[in-house]
Amino acid sequence: MMAATVPVRWQPPNVRFRAESAVKRRGIVTVKAFGDGNGKGKSRRDMDRVWREAWRSANDGFERFVFEARKTAERLDRRYSLSRRLSSVARAAADRAREIDREFEIGQRYRTLSMDFQRNWPRVSVCVYFGILV
């Protein structure tokens, strides 16, 4: 008589894929960035290095932006002669402002008003006991 054998499902040796066991095995994860976790200041030095590099790269980017803007302004000025046009506009505006000042005597009136106000500064005496302005 033959011994009865029970069919057993085949599994690869020493390999088990179960989601529950992976989660249980993982445990609590702590992040130890920029250091070895010994707490002796190495992480502080590493973070300082990171900040220095970030600041240096930001400065380099800003300097490049300023340089490109200056070169673009020079190129536009050579092509369209913007500085000459802007200086002539400013000169014309200043001339017109002087004409308006002469016509309405704004500067003279302002100087007269300020001198009168300085000479006749209003004097206020306060009676502290009764709260009466005299």
C-alpha positions in Angstrom: 0.0 0.0 0.0 1.2 3.4 -0.9 1.4 6.2 1.6 -0.9 9.0 0.7 0.8 12.2 -0.1 -0.9 15.5 0.5 -0.3 18.1 -2.3 1.6 21.1 -0.9 1.6 24.5 -2.7 5.0 25.5 -3.9 6.7 28.6 -2.4 10.1 30.0 -3.1 12.5 29.4 -0.3 12.9 32.1 2.4 10.9 34.7 0.4 7.6 36.0 1.7 5.8 39.0 0.2 3.3 40.2 2.7 2.3 43.9 3.1 1.5 43.5 6.8 4.9 42.1 7.7 6.7 44.9 5.8 4.8 47.6 7.6 5.4 45.9 11.0 9.1 45.4 10.4 9.7 49.0 9.4 8.9 50.6 12.7 9.6 54.3 13.4 11.6 56.2 10.9 13.7 59.2 12.0 15.2 61.6 9.5 18.8 62.5 10.2 19.7 64.9 7.4 22.9 66.8 7.2 24.7 64.8 9.8 25.7 61.4 11.3 23.3 61.8 14.2 26.0 61.9 16.9 24.8 65.3 18.1 28.3 66.8 18.3 27.8 69.8 16.0 28.5 68.1 12.7 25.0 68.6 11.5 25.2 72.3 12.4 28.4 72.7 10.3 26.7 70.9 7.4 23.7 73.1 7.6 25.9 76.2 7.7 27.6 74.9 4.6 24.3 74.4 2.8 23.2 77.9 3.7 26.5 79.3 2.5 26.2 77.5 -0.8 22.6 78.6 -1.3 23.5 82.2 -0.5 26.5 82.1 -2.9 24.4 80.6 -5.7 21.7 83.2 -5.1 24.3 86.0 -5.3 25.8 84.5 -8.5 22.4 84.4 -10.0 21.6 88.0 -9.1 25.0 89.2 -10.4 24.4 87.5 -13.7 20.9 89.1 -13.9 22.4 92.5 -13.3 25.1 92.0 -15.8 22.7 90.8 -18.4 20.4 93.8 -17.7 23.3 96.2 -18.1 24.4 94.7 -21.3 20.8 94.7 -22.7 20.5 98.4 -21.7 23.7 99.2 -23.5 22.6 97.3 -26.6 19.2 99.1 -26.6 21.0 102.5 -26.1 23.3 101.8 -29.0 20.4 100.8 -31.2 17.8 103.4 -30.3 20.0 106.1 -28.7 17.7 106.1 -25.6 20.1 108.1 -23.4 20.1 111.0 -25.8 16.3 111.0 -26.2 15.7 110.7 -22.4 18.1 113.6 -21.7 16.4 115.8 -24.2 13.0 114.9 -22.7 14.3 115.8 -19.2 15.8 119.0 -20.4 12.5 120.0 -22.1 10.5 119.2 -18.9 12.9 121.3 -16.8 12.5 124.2 -19.2 8.7 124.0 -19.1 8.8 123.8 -15.3 10.9 127.0 -15.2 8.5 128.7 -17.6 5.5 127.8 -15.4 7.3 129.0 -12.3 8.1 132.3 -13.9 4.5 132.7 -15.2 2.7 132.0 -11.9 5.6 133.0 -9.5 5.2 129.8 -7.6 8.8 129.8 -6.2 8.6 133.5 -5.0 5.2 132.9 -3.3 6.5 129.8 -1.6 9.5 131.6 -0.2 7.4 134.5 1.0 4.9 132.2 2.7 7.7 130.2 4.4 9.4 133.4 5.6 6.1 134.8 6.9 5.3 131.6 8.7 8.8 131.4 10.3 8.5 135.0 11.5 5.0 134.8 12.8 5.0 131.4 14.3 1.8 130.9 16.2 2.3 131.0 19.9 0.1 128.9 22.1 0.3 129.0 25.9 -1.5 126.3 27.8 -3.0 126.8 31.2 -2.4 123.4 32.8 -4.6 123.8 35.9 -7.8 124.6 34.0 -7.1 123.1 30.6 -7.8 126.5 28.9 -5.9 127.7 25.9 -4.8 131.3 26.2 
